[in-house]
């Protein structure tokens, strides 16, 4: 009997550890391309105006915190760790809530139910069109539920306050609070419906989107395929051999991926420059998604086609479904304007990147080149690009 109690006492901890390790390994080793793809759909800024923009809409706190966490996805190991922590936290909070409704001696048999929340969040995270906002909103709602008193007359008045306040902070995920007081759930549901309908009159979003969650799901299929995200991850770090291996394992249908593969074959010595020129497809069909546009911007830059790179970067920015800015794209736009000699524009972009976490140091390194253009001639990369730009005809942005 003592051995059984010891077993049941340590098993929940072992399951939580296994969940954390599994989540970390999954995201870091199998899906780092999804983490990087999420990061390049936003630019989190440490400014009061950025915070205000989020807090004036329903679910703004969840969106703000979600974007704050997503900025760390620029390092896949950090993104994998964040997901692991969120999944375990949701599992622990769910278990805490389950124990309120079952007897202590029978609680352990219901422990598998605590895995429902992390499994659901894991499934949603695999969909690139479900941003971190929803994941954070559910975890915050579970935390609110865990902090509520399980009994007492004060529970209903507290819920009547938390429904409107919580809805504005985390969005429609606050509907989970209806489970905290089944007897009065119809009244609480009506209150939540009133909050949703009223907020649609104060925000520039249709009622359908407000009811679903303003930043809970991105409808436009513009971010690209997982295949493109894999190629883009390898392209941005110049892993040419891995691109060739990926291309040989299954030739991609995407034109942008084919261009990346052709460039990789050239860099690894499998084809010459003439074959590269014949293999590249540079039509507008390559800019069908944000990821493909970013890939083409990288490819154009490596080919010293500055204006084409800038055009692709603009297309990538416009393809972000919730109209966010992208730190990676702003960095590219700063580079292309530096090469073309529009130094005031460069400084404008750098002033934005200065308010970020992981693009600030890069911005500080580029600023002296924009302030003192003569230093650009000594730069090992930008000097070559600018020299090519000045000696070729300007096909775009005349």
C-alpha positions in Angstrom: 0.0 0.0 0.0 2.8 2.4 0.9 4.5 1.6 -2.4 1.3 2.3 -4.3 0.9 5.7 -2.6 4.5 6.5 -3.4 3.9 5.6 -7.0 0.7 7.7 -7.4 2.5 10.6 -5.7 5.4 10.7 -8.1 3.6 9.8 -11.3 2.0 13.2 -12.0 5.4 14.8 -11.7 6.9 12.3 -14.1 4.0 12.8 -16.6 4.5 16.6 -16.5 8.3 16.2 -17.1 7.6 13.8 -19.9 5.2 16.3 -21.4 7.7 19.1 -21.2 10.5 17.1 -22.7 8.3 15.8 -25.5 7.1 19.3 -26.4 10.6 20.8 -26.4 12.0 18.0 -28.6 9.0 18.2 -31.0 9.3 22.0 -31.5 13.1 22.2 -31.5 13.9 19.2 -33.6 10.8 18.6 -35.8 9.2 22.0 -36.2 11.7 24.9 -35.8 10.5 26.3 -39.1 7.1 27.0 -37.6 8.7 28.9 -34.8 10.7 31.1 -37.1 7.7 31.6 -39.4 5.7 32.8 -36.4 8.4 35.2 -35.3 8.6 36.9 -38.8 4.9 37.8 -38.7 5.4 40.5 -36.1 7.7 43.0 -34.5 7.2 43.4 -30.8 8.1 46.9 -29.5 8.8 48.1 -26.0 6.8 51.3 -26.4 3.8 52.7 -24.7 2.0 53.2 -28.0 2.4 49.6 -28.9 0.9 48.5 -25.6 -1.9 51.0 -26.0 -2.7 49.7 -29.5 -3.2 46.2 -28.0 -5.1 47.2 -24.9 -7.8 49.2 -26.6 -9.2 46.1 -28.3 -10.8 43.0 -26.7 -8.2 40.3 -25.9 -5.5 42.9 -26.1 -3.6 41.6 -23.0 -3.4 38.1 -24.4 -2.3 39.4 -27.8 0.4 41.6 -26.2 1.8 38.8 -24.0 1.6 36.3 -26.9 3.6 38.7 -29.2 6.0 39.3 -26.4 6.7 35.5 -26.2 6.7 35.1 -29.9 9.6 37.5 -30.4 11.8 34.9 -28.6 11.0 32.4 -31.4 13.9 33.9 -33.4 15.8 31.3 -31.4 14.1 27.9 -31.9 15.4 26.6 -28.6 13.7 29.4 -26.8 10.5 29.0 -28.7 10.5 25.2 -27.9 11.1 26.0 -24.2 8.2 28.5 -24.1 5.8 26.0 -25.6 6.9 23.4 -23.2 6.3 25.7 -20.2 2.9 26.8 -21.5 1.7 23.2 -22.1 2.9 22.1 -18.6 1.3 25.2 -17.0 -2.0 24.5 -18.7 -1.8 20.9 -17.6 -1.1 21.8 -14.0 -3.9 24.4 -13.9 -6.4 21.9 -15.3 -5.4 19.3 -12.8 -5.8 21.9 -10.0 -9.3 22.6 -11.2 -10.2 18.9 -11.6 -9.3 18.3 -7.9 -11.9 20.8 -6.9 -14.7 18.6 -8.2 -13.7 15.1 -7.2 -12.9 13.5 -3.9 -9.2 13.4 -2.9 -9.0 9.7 -2.7 -10.5 9.3 -6.2 -8.8 12.3 -7.8 -5.9 10.4 -9.3 -8.1 8.3 -11.7 -9.1 11.6 -13.3 -5.5 12.7 -13.8 -5.5 11.9 -17.6 -8.2 14.5 -18.1 -5.6 17.2 -17.2 -3.8 16.4 -20.5 -6.7 17.6 -22.6 -5.7 21.3 -22.4 -2.0 20.8 -23.4 -2.9 18.4 -26.2 -5.5 20.9 -27.5 -3.0 23.7 -27.3 -0.3 21.6 -29.0 -2.7 20.8 -31.8 -3.6 24.5 -32.3 0.0 25.6 -32.2 0.7 23.4 -35.3 -1.7 25.6 -37.3 0.3 28.7 -38.3 -2.9 30.6 -38.7 -3.7 30.3 -35.0 -1.4 32.9 -33.3 0.0 32.7 -29.8 -2.9 35.0 -28.7 -5.3 32.1 -28.3 -2.7 29.9 -26.5 -1.9 32.6 -24.0 -5.6 33.5 -23.6 -6.5 29.9 -22.6 -3.7 29.7 -20.1 -4.7 33.1 -18.6 -8.3 32.0 -18.3 -7.3 28.7 -16.6 -5.2 30.7 -14.2 -8.2 33.0 -13.4 -10.4 29.9 -12.8 -7.8 28.4 -10.5 -7.7 31.6 -8.4 -11.5 31.8 -8.0 -13.0 30.6 -4.8 -14.5 27.2 -5.3 -17.4 27.9 -2.9 -19.1 30.8 -1.2 -21.6 33.6 -1.9 -18.8 35.9 -3.2 -18.2 33.6 -6.2 -21.1 34.9 -8.3 -20.4 38.7 -7.8 -16.7 38.0 -8.6 -17.8 36.3 -11.8 -20.1 39.1 -12.8 -17.0 41.4 -12.6 -14.6 39.0 -14.2 -16.7 38.3 -17.2 -16.6 41.8 -18.8 -13.1 42.6 -17.4 -11.7 39.2 -18.4 -13.3 39.4 -21.8 -11.6 42.7 -22.6 -8.2 41.4 -21.4 -8.2 37.9 -22.9 -11.1 37.8 -25.4 -13.7 35.1 -25.9 -11.6 32.4 -24.2 -13.1 33.8 -21.0 -16.2 31.7 -21.9 -14.5 29.0 -19.8 -15.5 30.9 -16.7 -19.1 29.7 -17.3 -18.0 26.3 -16.0 -17.2 27.8 -12.6 -20.8 28.4 -11.7 -23.1 26.0 -13.6 -26.2 27.2 -11.8 -25.8 30.8 -13.0 -24.1 29.9 -16.3 -27.1 31.2 -18.4 -26.9 34.6 -16.8 -23.1 34.7 -17.2 -23.5 33.6 -20.9 -26.0 36.5 -21.5 -23.5 38.9 -19.9 -20.7 37.7 -22.1 -22.9 38.0 -25.2 -23.7 41.6 -24.2 -20.0 42.4 -23.8 -19.2 40.9 -27.3 -22.0 42.8 -29.0 -21.2 46.1 -27.2 -17.5 45.8 -28.0 -18.3 45.4 -31.7 -19.7 49.0 -31.6 -16.5 50.4 -30.2 -13.9 48.6 -32.3 -13.3 48.8 -36.1 -14.0 45.0 -36.5 -17.2 43.2 -37.6 -19.2 41.4 -35.0 -18.2 38.0 -36.4 -14.5 38.7 -35.9 -15.1 40.1 -32.4 -17.1 37.1 -31.4 -14.5 34.7 -32.7 -11.6 36.7 -31.2 -9.9 39.6 -33.0 -6.5 37.9 -33.1 -7.5 34.3 -32.4 -7.3 33.2 -36.0 -6.0 34.6 -39.3 -8.3 33.8 -42.1 -6.3 34.8 -45.2 -4.1 31.8 -46.4 -1.1 34.1 -47.1 1.7 32.8 -44.8 2.8 30.0 -47.0 3.2 26.2 -46.8 5.3 24.3 -44.3 7.5 23.2 -47.2 8.3 26.9 -47.9 9.0 27.5 -44.2 11.5 24.7 -44.2 13.3 26.1 -47.2 13.2 29.6 -45.8 14.7 28.5 -42.5 17.6 26.9 -44.3 18.0 29.8 -46.7 18.1 32.5 -44.1 21.1 30.7 -42.5 22.8 29.8 -45.8 22.6 26.0 -45.2 23.1 25.2 -48.8 24.0 21.5 -48.4 20.8 20.9 -46.4 18.7 22.7 -49.0 20.2 20.4 -51.7 19.4 17.3 -49.6 15.9 18.5 -49.0 15.5 19.2 -52.7 16.8 15.8 -53.8 14.5 14.0 -51.3 11.4 15.5 -52.9 11.4 18.2 -55.5 9.2 21.1 -54.4 6.2 22.4 -56.4 6.7 25.9 -55.1 8.6 28.2 -57.5 10.3 30.0 -54.6 11.5 26.7 -53.2 12.8 25.7 -56.6 14.7 29.0 -56.8 16.2 28.4 -53.4 17.3 24.9 -54.5 18.8 26.3 -57.7 20.8 28.8 -55.7 21.9 26.1 -53.3 23.0 23.9 -56.2 25.1 26.8 -57.4 26.7 27.5 -54.1 27.6 23.9 -53.6 29.2 23.7 -57.1 26.6 21.4 -58.7 25.7 23.9 -61.4 27.5 26.9 -63.0 26.3 30.5 -63.2 24.8 30.0 -66.6 22.7 27.1 -65.5 21.7 29.1 -62.4 20.4 31.9 -64.6 18.4 29.4 -66.7 17.0 27.7 -63.7 15.7 30.8 -61.8 12.0 31.7 -62.1 11.7 35.4 -61.3 8.1 36.2 -62.2 5.5 37.5 -59.9 4.2 34.0 -59.4 7.0 33.5 -56.9 5.4 36.0 -54.5 2.3 34.1 -53.6 2.7 34.1 -49.8 4.6 35.9 -47.1 7.2 33.1 -46.8 7.8 32.8 -50.5 8.1 36.6 -50.8 10.6 36.7 -47.9 12.5 33.8 -49.6 12.6 35.7 -52.9 13.8 38.8 -51.1 16.7 36.8 -49.8 17.4 35.3 -53.2 17.2 38.7 -55.0 19.6 40.2 -52.4 22.1 37.4 -52.9 21.9 38.0 -56.6 22.6 41.7 -56.2 19.1 42.6 -57.4 18.4 45.3 -54.9 15.1 46.7 -56.2 13.6 43.3 -56.7 14.6 42.4 -53.2 12.9 45.5 -51.9 9.7 44.8 -53.9 9.5 41.2 -52.5 10.0 42.6 -49.0 7.1 45.0 -49.4 4.9 42.1 -50.7 5.9 40.0 -47.6 4.9 42.8 -45.3 1.5 43.2 -47.0 0.8 39.4 -46.7 0.8 39.4 -42.9 -2.9 38.6 -42.1 -3.4 40.9 -39.0 -1.5 43.8 -40.6 1.4 43.5 -38.2 4.9 44.6 -39.1 7.8 42.2 -39.5 11.2 42.7 -37.9 12.9 40.6 -40.5 11.2 42.5 -43.3 12.0 45.9 -41.8 15.6 44.8 -41.5 15.7 43.9 -45.2 14.0 47.2 -46.2 16.7 49.0 -44.2 19.4 47.1 -46.2 17.9 47.8 -49.6 17.4 51.5 -48.9 21.0 51.7 -47.6 22.2 50.2 -50.9 20.1 52.5 -53.0 21.3 55.5 -51.0 18.0 56.5 -49.3 19.7 57.1 -45.9 16.8 59.0 -44.3 14.5 56.1 -45.0 17.1 53.8 -43.4 17.2 55.8 -40.3 13.4 55.7 -40.1 13.4 51.9 -40.2 16.2 51.8 -37.7 14.4 54.0 -35.2 11.6 51.4 -35.2 14.0 48.5 -34.8 15.6 50.3 -31.9 12.5 49.6 -29.8 12.7 45.9 -30.4 14.6 43.3 -28.4 16.6 41.2 -30.9 16.9 43.7 -33.8 18.3 46.5 -31.7 21.9 45.4 -31.8 21.8 45.0 -35.6 20.2 48.4 -35.9 23.0 50.0 -33.9 25.6 48.4 -36.2 23.9 49.7 -39.4 23.3 53.2 -38.2 26.9 54.5 -38.7 26.7 53.4 -42.3 23.5 55.5 -42.8 24.9 58.5 -41.0 28.3 58.3 -42.7 27.8 56.8 -46.1 31.5 57.0 -46.9 32.0 54.1 -44.4 29.8 52.0 -46.6 32.6 51.7 -49.2 34.6 49.7 -46.7 31.8 47.2 -45.8 32.6 43.7 -47.2 29.0 43.1 -48.3 27.1 46.3 -48.8 29.9 47.9 -50.7 29.7 45.2 -53.4 25.9 45.4 -53.5 25.9 49.2 -53.8 28.5 49.1 -56.6 26.4 46.6 -58.6 23.3 48.7 -58.0 24.9 51.9 -59.2 26.2 50.2 -62.4 22.9 48.6 -63.4 19.6 50.0 -64.7 16.9 50.7 -62.1 13.9 48.5 -63.2 11.6 49.3 -60.3 10.7 52.3 -58.2 11.8 54.9 -60.7 
